[in-house]
């Protein structure tokens, strides 16, 4: 039977005037694993890890503003940029009493997490990257439509809606080119499509997709930080991802030669099908980082 301290709790805290929802599991005094989700997901994507790692870590997984169960203010009053979300997540960490943490980032969590790490480099004890890009070469062919969108938003917005926000596109983001699509629960993409169908949500997500161009411009800065600081780094990568290139893990290892890299038989959201493997890798990596101080 799972102890009370290990069960997942579902909470909210007010941060910068916004209600930020988060999932938490593990003992309050355990080392913190801060989990930053991707698009178009939420903290829900980390449920498989919460149940598997709560005996070792205090896992905290927030929803960004405009995602999941957090407040979604009108884009006319709240700028949906990665700078703003990273600042809100930094304030969130302070609000829940977290000073140092292992930082786990996936997809959008990458640009949010790199901003947090560079703004306050003393807080992350190590970095875990799951299908999140920090090199331009890591963006696959599907990004051609989004690159055109960054150049001319009005002319390419309709194409982005279809390329990124349709139910078919959301399914592809999960399954990718995995030869075993029957392993994926259809609720994964139907639930996310329902989220994107909420009133005002498309406008929020289009603003963030347009701002993604600032991440690409920041890649050289993030790479320089990786090369200079050589943080403890674990890369777990779903090889069947069609959004991000399978060459990206090697690019991380080029920046941080001591990085631990694992290619897994999963998609963009590798926890969909390989949660046991990822949990084992995180447990081992985290233990080694914590032992090293």
Secondary structure, 3 states (H helix, E strand, C coil): CCCHHHCCEEEEEEECCEEEEEEEECCCCCCEEEEECCCCCCHHHHHHHHHHHCCCCEEEEECCCCCCCCCCCCCCCCCCCHHHHHHHHHHHHHHCCCCCEEEEEECHHHHHHHHHHHHCCCCEEEEEEECCCCCHHHECCCHHHHHHHHHCHHHHHHHHHHHHHCHHHHHHHHHCCCCCHHHCCCHHHHHHHHHHCCCCHHHHHHHHHHHCHHHHHHHHHHHHHHHHHCCCEEEEEECCCCCECCCHHHHHHHHCCCCEEEEECCCCCCHHHHHHHHHHHHHHHHHHHHHHC
